[in-house]
Amino acid sequence: MRKALDDWNEAGFCFSLDWLLRSVTTIATGDARFTALHDLDPGTFNAALQRAINHINRLLDLFGARLGLDHQQVLTGHFAFPILARFLDDAGSKAQSAEVQNKILFWYVQAAIWGRYSGSTESVLARDLNILLNAEPGDGLDALIRELHLWRGSLRIRPEHFTGWSRGNRFYFTLYMLTRVGEAQDWGTGLPLRKGMLGKNTSLEMHHIFPRDYLKKNGHDDKIAINALGNFCFLTKNSNLQISNRPPTDYFPEVEAQYPSALVSQWVPQNPELWKAENYPQFLLQRQQMLADAANDFLDSLYQLPLGDSGYEYAPIEQGVSAPGGISDAEEERQLDAVNDWVLMRGLPAGDKEYELRDKDTGELRAFLDLAWPSGLQEGLSEPVALILNEGADVVKAAMGAGFQIFEDAEEFRTYTARKVLGDLHYGLPEWAAQVEETAIPVVNHILKSDLPAPECGAEVQLPSGEVAGEFEFAWYEQRVAVWFSAVRAPQRSMLAAQGWRLFSLEEVITLPKLLEVALEKHSY
């Protein structure tokens, strides 16, 4: 099991052991609950495991080849896999037909878009598995699609679904998918961005069509509107850098002149008036409509829904549960990427961006954690750690309740990692403290935290005669305050006291650091 998870991780997909076990359970027992595994003999379990791994690989290949979903950050709806793994196990060679593959893709995308497994995962898995296993032969996928239809009330995508932005927004992956399956072109090269045309993982970057700063300067200060999915497209890294923060009125005409079909291929309204800052709301509305139309057209090409689905003849039975947290904008993502780069440079594993924190018993989605190491920075040797930026108390509470150590500041996280995990106890300390004894670092931290003046470290204090009266870990010559390290010879305290010095042992200031503040404050008058 660990080998399979490692192989998927190397390919760009980070899955959990519990998740893999769900697929093994559905295949071996026809049940989604882990309790069904209790009476399973090792041979049956191992055979189901091998089949589960094979089926999951087939699904990853299918989603990558047909949907362009080629890495973790755009592959959502993970808990659809146990259902599809069971379907493939039963269908055998029949699953190779184009019609069946299209149904698989349609059901998977719809389940992912609407968050079918965002709520009580175990109970929804049990319901869907029961529908699949009890359907008429050859009708299993259609039965699952009908269930989604009844559950949602409508499976049509509307313009307003392309409003909020974060990886917690399920339509982020929809925008990426449309870019990869359609005729979307890169604006810097004119090359198609179709599936299979690019390297994996970091090939495409999110691009603000209207730069955030430009919108703010022109009176658009609504964070939701500025960061709406309708204001984003995917470009290659070089093209994104070339365009940088230029407004559409500046760079759109250049793109149009060089690659006449590139703008419309990324669902950009062709009316130049809408490229102006004052008309941004109208641009956003039109592009969101174009994205919704493109998404519905693509899904219709996979499977024809019953007539009348564009209306709302069914009242929604239950809506997908959204969870708190998630990356709020591109600047926040830039900070998280910088932390991941820093971690990787030090030989540690990268964190999972927008990690789905789920209840271990029910599978219910509790929160999205910006950057998480659920197995610790040293797998199996350290506690789960997460970095979350600009989130509310609900996310912090959920993460702490799941046993994560939480950091809400990127530099605080780096300091923890360097000192506690890598053993670099001097990381983040100022230059004057680079050589202090390790036991003295708590005093350095207090000096910094309390904004005390910087001392001289490893200092000698002399008497008027020139005789060295003592060697000190810290010394403030102007204030005549010093801290000595008990491992060295004790200073001539009485003679220095006569010269107006206030002396403390390192142990004294570690135990009561306020001594330094009082002494330095007294000598500041």
Salt bridges, closest charged atoms under 4 A:
ASP7 OD2 - LYS3 NZ 2.71
ASP31 OD2 - ARG33 NH2 2.76
ASP70 OD1 - HIS71 ND1 2.76
ASP70 OD2 - ARG180 NH2 2.42
ASP89 OD1 - ARG51 NE 2.78
ASP89 OD1 - HIS55 NE2 2.83
ASP90 OD2 - ARG86 NE 2.97
GLU99 OE2 - LYS103 NZ 3.73
GLU122 OE1 - ARG22 NH1 2.98
ASP128 OD1 - ARG116 NH2 2.63
ASP139 OD2 - ARG146 NH2 2.79
ASP142 OD2 - LYS103 NZ 2.78
GLU147 OE2 - ARG116 NH2 3.16
GLU147 OE2 - ARG127 NE 2.69
GLU160 OE2 - ARG158 NE 2.85
GLU183 OE1 - ARG194 NH1 3.46
ASP250 OD2 - ARG246 NE 3.20
GLU254 OE2 - ARG246 NH2 2.71
GLU273 OE2 - LYS276 NZ 3.17
ASP300 OD1 - ARG156 NH1 2.78
ASP309 OD1 - HIS149 NE2 2.53
ASP329 OD2 - ARG212 NH1 3.61
GLU331 OE2 - ARG334 NH2 2.75
GLU333 OE2 - ARG167 NH1 2.22
GLU333 OE2 - LYS353 NZ 2.96
ASP337 OD1 - LYS353 NZ 2.59
GLU356 OE1 - ARG358 NH2 2.98
ASP359 OD2 - ARG366 NH1 3.89
GLU379 OE2 - ARG2 NH1 3.50
GLU411 OE1 - ARG414 NH1 3.38
GLU517 OE2 - HIS446 NE2 2.69
GLU517 OE1 - LYS514 NZ 3.48
